[in-house]
Structure formats: C-alpha cells, structure tokens
Amino acid sequence: MIFKVGDLAVYPAHGVGRIESIEAKALYGQDQSFYIMRILENNMIIMIPTQNAEHVGLREIVREEEVPRIFKILKEKNIEFDNQTWNRRYREYMEKIKTGSVYEVAQVLRDLFLLKLDKELSFGERKMLDTAKNLLVKEISIAKKIQEDRVEKDIQRIFKN
C-alpha cells in the first residue's frame, strides 16, 4: 500500500491522520524512507518507515460502502461475556484496538457499552470506551463525508435501543 502526500490514513490506536510528507532519513547508516503523518485528533506527528507501513497496520480509511457493516457490529446485542477480571478484559480490548481494524474497534465499543449497562466500568475501561468511540466517529465521518456530531448521534441512537 503506497500513500501520497495529502492522503488520509488510519494508524492503529491513534486514528486518522494525514500524510504530510515522505522523507528520506539516515538511520544506522542506511537511508530509509518515512511517511510523516499528523494525527487529526491531537496533531501528534508520527514517523512510519514506508517499508513497514503495512506491518504496523497503517491502512486506508474504510470505504463508505463498508460503514453499514460497522453499524451492524454495533447493533449486535446478544453478546456473551465471560467472567474475567477487568484488567484481562482491558488487555484483550487493547489488543483489538491495536490491530487497527475498524471492525475490531467497533466490537470494543459495543462490548464496553453493553458491559456498562450491566456493571460499573473501571477507569481504564471508560477511557477505552471513549477512545474506541472517538476512533470510530472520526473514521466514519470521513468515510461518509458527514459531520462528526451526526455520526456520534447515530451511534448514540444505536445504544439507546
């Protein structure tokens, strides 16, 4: 997967960013090419070796026609939770977020929201719920070319039912 300057892409666990430049830098005596990416949410700059981009999970924004699949995941209600500790659950959800898969992030959001209806979430779980929601809202709004607040309302509507 090759990105150009100006392209939007998703970096796992950080969200949507814009490729600001592609630069060659000498590292350990070898010239390497890097994507310089600015994360839209917080202006963080990330340098990603171009040859490792796929390996680290850098990917294109989900296509608009794939968005209904995300909402289908969010709408699934009959999810079984095993009785694991909050920190084990947290680690599992963090691994899903780190994959960079929009579908895995949707599962984390859904699971944490459903769990929240049943019991108090830990601080880390509440933070992760917000992270998953923010990652999804940003990407879906870009994919559908609509305002983030509209996506957020669509997601809230799903969880009110």
Number of C-alpha atoms within 10 A of each C-alpha: 9 11 18 12 13 12 15 22 21 23 25 20 19 19 25 25 26 22 22 16 17 18 14 14 13 9 9 7 7 9 11 14 18 19 23 20 26 20 20 15 13 10 11 11 15 16 16 19 19 20 14 12 18 13 10 15 16 23 20 15 19 19 12 14 9 14 17 10 13 18 16 12 18 22 16 13 12 7 10 8 10 7 7 9 8 14 12 10 16 18 12 13 22 17 15 20 26 17 17 21 19 25 22 19 29 24 21 27 26 25 20 22 18 18 16 15 10 9 8 10 16 13 10 12 23 15 12 19 21 14 19 25 19 18 23 24 22 20 25 24 18 19 16 16 10 12 13 18 12 12 19 17 11 13 19 11 10 14 14 6 7
